[in-house]
């Protein structure tokens, strides 16, 4: 737990730099959302949660279970990101997504960048109500691989990312 807290603090200190970089980030071809424009970009700080499970070969390995993150804009909490995957804004609007494209993170420890099609809207008319695509970019940390010792064990790995919410033009 102490490692997660330290890593979270380091990621939080870099959050302002990452937010500034989001507007200047080159989006890989696999994540481009043609004919769509950004509605909102939120920075996320949290954890990727993994569970120890038997893989297809019968060996125990860490399997991704769910994200748990706080969403920020200008250093203020404005929402949360959780299993589904879902993104919930403080105005009550919620979107759920399904992965459509991936690109590798900057380092071996970074979770992939993603393009997710929005497959559900809930919570009425809010900032996310017209969103059709979500891009996860500028990832830092969050990756856990390899064997584990006990089935059913959980491990959380701190991560940060920017989520760009887009809608049709």
Beta strands, then each sheet from edge to edge (+ up, - down):
strand 1: 36-54
strand 2: 60-73
strand 3: 76-82
strand 4: 86-89
strand 5: 94-103
strand 6: 113-122
strand 7: 133-141
strand 8: 154-168
sheet 1: 1+ 2- 3+ 4- 5+ 6- 7+ 8- 1+
end
